[in-house]
Amino acid sequence: MSATSKKDRDKQKRLKLSVEILKALGHPVRLQMVQMLEQGELCVLIFQEYFQLDFSTISRHLLKLTHAGILDFEKRGKFVYYRLKCPCILGIIECLQTAAAT
């Protein structure tokens, strides 16, 4: 196995993960969820109340963001709190919004 092929595989893996992150951000609700978390962690019930969506829909959106590596969560009793795993994602969102405004 050559070093170049390993580099190529690593590059392809990172590219694939980047695509998954962008896909996860590709829904207005999920994008807004990430923006809401800029201020700090939030309980799933806050999202449910804010978006007026049923619990299962909110959970699916949060799961997609978690699987993409954007969010992390912690269970405290019967409540689940979400936070940004990689806050630099907010810079990407800001860049996208700037591009959309031009």
VOPA-685100 format. One line per 8 residues: number of its first residue (from 1); their letters; for each residue x, y, z of C-alpha. Coordinates in nm, 2 decimals. Layout:
NUM) A) X:Y:Z; ...
END
This chain:
1) MSATSKKD) 0.00:0.00:0.00; 0.15:0.33:-0.10; 0.14:0.65:0.10; -0.04:0.82:-0.19; -0.33:0.58:-0.19; -0.37:0.61:0.19; -0.37:0.99:0.15; -0.63:0.96:-0.13
9) RDKQKRLK) -0.85:0.74:0.09; -0.82:0.98:0.38; -0.91:1.27:0.15; -1.21:1.08:0.01; -1.33:0.99:0.36; -1.31:1.36:0.47; -1.49:1.46:0.16; -1.77:1.21:0.22
17) LSVEILKA) -1.80:1.33:0.58; -1.81:1.69:0.47; -2.10:1.61:0.23; -2.29:1.44:0.52; -2.25:1.76:0.73; -2.38:1.98:0.45; -2.67:1.74:0.39; -2.76:1.76:0.76
25) LGHPVRLQ) -2.76:2.14:0.74; -2.97:2.12:0.42; -3.31:2.15:0.60; -3.43:2.49:0.73; -3.53:2.34:1.07; -3.20:2.18:1.13; -3.01:2.49:1.02; -3.21:2.70:1.26
33) MVQMLEQG) -3.15:2.44:1.54; -2.78:2.48:1.49; -2.81:2.86:1.50; -3.02:2.84:1.82; -2.74:2.64:1.99; -2.49:2.93:1.94; -2.61:3.06:2.27; -2.54:2.73:2.45
41) ELCVLIFQ) -2.71:2.39:2.51; -3.08:2.35:2.48; -3.33:2.09:2.59; -3.52:1.90:2.33; -3.84:2.04:2.47; -3.73:2.39:2.38; -3.70:2.29:2.01; -4.03:2.12:2.02
49) EYFQLDFS) -4.20:2.43:2.17; -4.02:2.67:1.93; -4.09:2.48:1.61; -4.43:2.35:1.71; -4.34:2.01:1.57; -4.41:1.67:1.73; -4.14:1.51:1.94; -4.06:1.24:1.69
57) TISRHLLK) -3.99:1.49:1.41; -3.77:1.70:1.64; -3.59:1.39:1.75; -3.52:1.28:1.39; -3.38:1.63:1.30; -3.15:1.62:1.61; -3.04:1.26:1.53; -2.94:1.36:1.18
65) LTHAGILD) -2.73:1.65:1.32; -2.58:1.42:1.58; -2.49:1.15:1.33; -2.33:1.41:1.11; -2.10:1.51:1.40; -2.25:1.86:1.44; -2.42:1.81:1.78; -2.35:1.63:2.10
73) FEKRGKFV) -2.60:1.55:2.37; -2.63:1.46:2.74; -2.91:1.30:2.92; -3.00:1.45:3.25; -3.28:1.25:3.42; -3.56:1.23:3.17; -3.44:1.53:2.96; -3.19:1.54:2.68
81) YYRLKCPC) -2.97:1.85:2.62; -2.80:1.93:2.29; -2.50:2.14:2.23; -2.27:2.21:1.93; -1.99:1.96:1.90; -1.80:2.18:1.66; -1.89:2.55:1.71; -1.69:2.64:1.40
89) ILGIIECL) -1.99:2.52:1.20; -2.15:2.85:1.28; -1.88:3.02:1.06; -1.98:2.80:0.77; -2.35:2.89:0.82; -2.26:3.26:0.83; -2.06:3.22:0.51; -2.36:3.05:0.34
97) QTAAAT) -2.59:3.33:0.45; -2.35:3.59:0.32; -2.33:3.41:-0.02; -2.71:3.39:-0.03; -2.75:3.76:0.03; -2.53:3.86:-0.27
END
